[in-house]
Every structure is written in C-alpha cells, then in structure tokens.
Amino acid sequence: MPSSRRLVTSGSPLEPEIGFSRAVRACPYVCVAGTAPIAPGGGTAAPGDVYAQSVRCLDIAEQALHEAGAALADVVRTRVMLTDIRQWRQAARAHAERFAQVRPATTFIEVSRFVDPQWLVEFEVDAIIPD
C-alpha cells in the first residue's frame, strides 16, 4: 500500500539534524514548518526589516506548498511569530499581500528569539487541498 504521506525538503542542513521536513502532505493536509527568512544563497534575508523578512518567509512557504501540490488559495491557517510584537503591522502587510482574498485563520504571537538572532519573524502555514 503506497504511503499517503509526502515529505518536502528545502535542502537545509538543519532538516536531518533536527529531524523535520519543510512541509508534509498527508492526504489533503499540507503543513509547512516554521519558515525563517533564509536568503537564497544562505544567511539571513533583509536583516533588520520585518516586512522584507516576512515576504521572504512567505516566498519559501509558497514554494513548499507548490511542491506538495497545494496553492496559497488552499491555506486555512497561518501563524506569524515575531520577536517584537510591536512590528506586527509590517508582517501583516506582507501577509495581506498574499492572503487578502484567502483570509485564513491567523495568529500573531511574540517569541523571545529564534535559532538565528537576525531572524525577526517566522511563518507557519497549513493548507487543505480540495478533492
């Protein structure tokens, strides 16, 4: 019996070290892990800029969705984690640019820090692929 679970990798060296996948598709569900603002060549994208880091996080999450067979229109929940909740509107602006029509359930939370101190924001995204 073929598995209905599909793993999506980003190639990050942290995936095998931690034991996680960028995204997992299980039947109609796609869960994208906490997505940090990693620059295309490595390192942190847009240090100090919550909006630009949010855009980068969403670019990475959207790519993972596509690789799992989903689209932004399939997203039902997002979580936005910030190291400074006072900057939530910057992350919200990037979120609205992608999800104004989709309007998933969304939560903004403040965290004390991320693995890399230059990361100001991370996004998690969950989707359900329609039949």
N, C-alpha and C positions, 0 to 999 in steps of 0.2 A: 504494500500500500504506500503510494507516494506521500511524502510529508506535505502538509498544508502550511508549513512554516518556512518562510524565506528570509534569509538574513541579507542585509545591505551593508556593505562596508565602505568606509571613506578612505581606507588605507592608512589611517592614523596608527602610529606605533602604540598608542595607548589602548587601542581596542583589544589586542591579545594580552597586554599587560594587566588590564583591568578585568577583561572577560566580558566585553559588551560589543554590541553592533551599533552602527549609526542609526539603523532602523530595522524593525522586524515587522514582517507581514505575516499574519496568522488569519487565514480565511479572509473575511472582508476588512479586518482591522490592520491599520498601519500605525505603529508608534515610532516616532522619531525621538531619539535620545536627546538629552540636554546638548544643545548645539551652540558652541562658542564661536567667537569671531576670529576664526583662523584665516590668515591671509592665504591666497592661492599658492604662494611659494613657501609657506610655513611662517611661523611667528604670529603676531597679533595684528589684525587689520585695524586701521584707524585708531591708534592709541589715543585715549582721552575723549573720544567722540562717540557718545551713546547712540545717536541716530545712525551714524555710518556703521558702527559695530552691529546694530540691530539689522540693518539692511544685509550685511554680510551673513549674519546668523540665518536670516530667512532665505537667502540665496542657497546656502548649504542645505537647509531643511527642505527646501523645494526640490533640489536635486535628488535628495534621498527619497522623497515622496515619489518622484517620477521613476526612479529606479525600482521602486516597489510596486509600480503600476497605479499610483494614485496621483491626484492633482490637488492644487490649492482648494478647488471647489468641493473636495471631499473632506476637508478638515472640519472636525466637530469640536475640538478643544485645543487651546494653546495655553501655555504657561510662560510668563515672562519673569525672569529672575534678574534683579538689579542689585548692585552693591550700594546704590544710593537711590532710594525710592523717590527722592525729590526730582529726579530726572525722568520720571515715568512718562511724561508727555513726549519726550524725544523717542523713546521706544514705541510709544503708542502711535506716533506719526508713521513710523515705518510699518507697524502692524496694520494700520488702516489702509496704507497704500496697497497692501496685498489682500486684505480681508474685508474691506468695506462692504462688499456685496455678499460675502460668505457669512460673516458675522458669527464665528464660532464662540462657544463658551470660553471665556478668557479670564485668567487670574494673573495679577501683578503681585509679586512678593519681593521683599528685600532680604538679601542674604548677606552674611558678614564678609564673604570673599569667595573667589573661585580658585581653581588649581593654579592658574596664572594670574598674578596680581594686576596685569594690564587689562584683563577681561573685565568689562563693566556690566555686561549683560549676557544672558544665555536664554535660548528659547527651547521649549519642548512643544511638539506638535503631534496630535493624534487625529487620524482620519478613518473613515469607514467608506469602503469602496462599494458603491451600489451594485446590486445584482444585474 
